Amino acid sequence: PPPQLAEELLIPSAQEETASQTGTLLVFARLCFVFSHGLLVIAASAAPSSAVGAPWWAVFMPAWLGDGLCAVLCLLALFASCPYIQLCLEQRIARYGSRNPSIVTDVLPGVAWAIFGCLFVSVVSAGEALLCQHLNDVQSGRLWPSAALLAVAALLASCRGVLVDSDGDVFACFGLSVMGTCVV
């Protein structure tokens, strides 16, 4: 067999093993985002609403920790498959082997989604910080900045669900429900 085929049949190279790491890290980032915001919902529902001076920063802490971890995972996803991309570019092929993803249709779109994921997490974190600030000082009456940022995040999530993802019903429903909440 040709040398490339013989190498493919043996143990995969270290560069080849990074082929699907971008996609894997993005899945973990989504799970982290959903889990941490689920904890936020639980913490917010358990917080005493009648307590004066309730520490809202403590209620939002699970979401902020999850946002931070999600941002780190998105940043790692940007560079995780670089060795595999380099291997494919050296070989002048779009896919190294039959089991690995194509850099054109799988890996590079994942890198682009990692960039958009970092922007999305930044918008959500800023909106949550402004909402927490508003809840700590309700007399200020400045709810609109946080509502605007969270509405932009909801619009981004619903656009991804409607326009891009073939199984994006979850993103579309989540984004549209948050958008409806902001309008109400």
C-alpha positions as CSV (number, residue, x, y, z in Angstrom):
1,P,0.0,0.0,0.0
2,P,1.0,3.6,-0.5
3,P,2.8,5.2,2.5
4,Q,-0.1,7.5,3.3
5,L,-2.6,4.6,3.4
6,A,-0.2,2.5,5.5
7,E,0.0,5.3,8.0
8,E,-3.7,5.7,8.1
9,L,-4.3,2.0,8.9
10,L,-1.9,2.2,11.9
11,I,-2.2,4.3,15.0
12,P,-3.4,7.8,14.2
13,S,-0.9,10.6,14.5
14,A,-1.1,13.2,17.2
15,Q,-2.2,15.7,14.6
16,E,-5.0,13.4,13.4
17,E,-6.3,12.9,16.9
18,T,-7.2,16.6,17.1
19,A,-9.6,16.4,14.2
20,S,-12.8,16.5,16.1
21,Q,-11.8,18.3,19.2
22,T,-13.3,21.7,18.1
23,G,-16.7,20.1,17.8
24,T,-16.4,18.3,21.0
25,L,-15.4,21.4,22.9
26,L,-18.3,23.3,21.4
27,V,-20.7,20.6,22.6
28,F,-19.3,20.8,26.1
29,A,-19.6,24.7,26.0
30,R,-23.3,24.4,25.1
31,L,-23.9,21.9,27.9
32,C,-22.0,24.1,30.4
33,F,-24.1,27.1,29.3
34,V,-27.4,25.3,29.6
35,F,-26.5,23.6,32.9
36,S,-25.2,26.8,34.6
37,H,-28.3,28.8,33.5
38,G,-30.5,26.0,34.8
39,L,-28.7,26.4,38.2
40,L,-29.4,30.2,37.9
41,V,-33.1,29.5,37.5
42,I,-33.1,27.2,40.5
43,A,-31.1,29.7,42.6
44,A,-33.4,32.6,41.6
45,S,-36.5,30.6,42.4
46,A,-35.1,29.7,45.8
47,A,-34.0,33.2,46.7
48,P,-36.3,34.9,49.1
49,S,-38.1,37.6,47.2
50,S,-39.1,39.6,50.2
51,A,-35.6,39.9,51.7
52,V,-34.3,43.4,51.6
53,G,-30.8,43.7,50.3
54,A,-30.7,40.1,49.0
55,P,-27.3,39.3,47.6
56,W,-28.3,38.9,43.9
57,W,-24.6,38.5,43.0
58,A,-24.7,35.2,44.9
59,V,-27.8,34.1,42.9
60,F,-26.1,34.9,39.6
61,M,-22.8,33.3,40.5
62,P,-23.6,29.9,38.9
63,A,-24.4,31.6,35.6
64,W,-21.3,33.7,35.7
65,L,-19.1,30.8,36.5
66,G,-20.8,28.8,33.7
67,D,-20.3,31.8,31.3
68,G,-16.6,32.0,32.2
69,L,-16.1,28.2,31.6
70,C,-18.2,28.4,28.4
71,A,-15.9,31.3,27.1
72,V,-12.8,29.3,28.0
73,L,-14.2,26.3,26.1
74,C,-15.0,28.4,23.1
75,L,-11.5,29.9,23.1
76,L,-10.0,26.4,23.4
77,A,-12.2,25.3,20.5
78,L,-10.7,28.0,18.3
79,F,-7.3,26.3,18.4
80,A,-8.0,22.7,19.3
81,S,-8.0,21.4,15.7
82,C,-5.2,23.5,14.4
83,P,-2.7,20.6,14.2
84,Y,-5.3,18.6,12.1
85,I,-5.8,21.6,9.9
86,Q,-2.1,22.0,9.5
87,L,-1.8,18.3,8.6
88,C,-4.5,18.6,5.9
89,L,-2.9,21.7,4.5
90,E,0.5,20.0,4.3
91,Q,-1.0,17.0,2.5
92,R,-3.2,19.4,0.3
93,I,-6.3,17.5,1.1
94,A,-9.6,18.5,2.8
95,R,-10.0,15.3,4.8
96,Y,-7.2,13.1,6.1
97,G,-8.5,9.6,6.0
98,S,-12.1,8.4,5.8
99,R,-12.9,8.6,9.5
100,N,-11.9,12.2,10.1
101,P,-14.0,15.4,9.5
102,S,-13.4,17.6,6.5
103,I,-11.7,20.9,7.4
104,V,-13.9,22.8,4.9
105,T,-17.3,21.5,6.0
106,D,-16.8,20.5,9.6
107,V,-13.7,22.0,11.3
108,L,-13.6,25.5,10.0
109,P,-17.3,26.2,10.5
110,G,-16.8,24.9,14.1
111,V,-14.0,27.5,14.5
112,A,-16.3,30.2,13.2
113,W,-19.0,29.1,15.7
114,A,-16.4,29.3,18.5
115,I,-15.8,33.0,17.6
116,F,-19.6,33.6,17.6
117,G,-19.9,31.7,20.8
118,C,-17.4,33.9,22.5
119,L,-19.4,37.0,21.3
120,F,-22.7,35.5,22.4
121,V,-21.3,34.6,25.9
122,S,-20.0,38.2,26.2
123,V,-23.3,39.7,25.4
124,V,-25.2,37.3,27.8
125,S,-22.7,38.0,30.6
126,A,-23.0,41.8,30.2
127,G,-26.8,41.5,30.2
128,E,-26.8,39.4,33.3
129,A,-24.4,41.7,35.1
130,L,-26.7,44.7,34.3
131,L,-29.7,42.7,35.4
132,C,-28.0,41.8,38.7
133,Q,-27.1,45.5,39.2
134,H,-30.7,46.5,38.6
135,L,-32.0,43.9,41.0
136,N,-29.6,45.1,43.7
137,D,-30.8,48.7,43.2
138,V,-34.5,48.4,42.1
139,Q,-35.0,52.1,42.8
140,S,-32.8,53.1,39.8
141,G,-35.4,52.0,37.3
142,R,-32.7,51.2,34.7
143,L,-33.9,47.9,33.4
144,W,-33.7,48.7,29.7
145,P,-29.9,48.2,29.2
146,S,-30.0,44.6,30.6
147,A,-33.3,43.9,28.7
148,A,-31.7,45.2,25.5
149,L,-28.6,43.1,25.8
150,L,-30.6,40.0,26.7
151,A,-33.0,40.6,23.8
152,V,-30.0,40.8,21.4
153,A,-28.7,37.5,22.9
154,A,-32.1,36.0,22.4
155,L,-32.2,37.2,18.8
156,L,-28.8,35.7,18.1
157,A,-29.9,32.3,19.6
158,S,-33.2,32.2,17.7
159,C,-31.4,33.3,14.4
160,R,-29.0,30.4,14.8
161,G,-31.9,28.0,15.5
162,V,-34.0,29.2,12.6
163,L,-31.4,30.0,9.9
164,V,-28.4,27.8,10.5
165,D,-29.0,24.6,12.4
166,S,-31.1,21.8,10.9
167,D,-32.1,20.6,14.3
168,G,-32.2,24.0,15.9
169,D,-35.7,23.9,17.4
170,V,-34.2,24.2,20.9
171,F,-32.3,27.3,20.0
172,A,-35.3,28.9,18.2
173,C,-37.7,28.1,21.0
174,F,-35.3,29.4,23.7
175,G,-34.4,32.5,21.8
176,L,-38.0,33.4,20.9
177,S,-39.2,32.7,24.5
178,V,-36.6,35.0,25.9
179,M,-37.4,37.6,23.3
180,G,-41.1,37.4,24.2
181,T,-40.2,37.8,27.9
182,C,-38.2,40.9,27.1
183,V,-41.1,42.4,25.2
184,V,-43.6,41.7,28.0
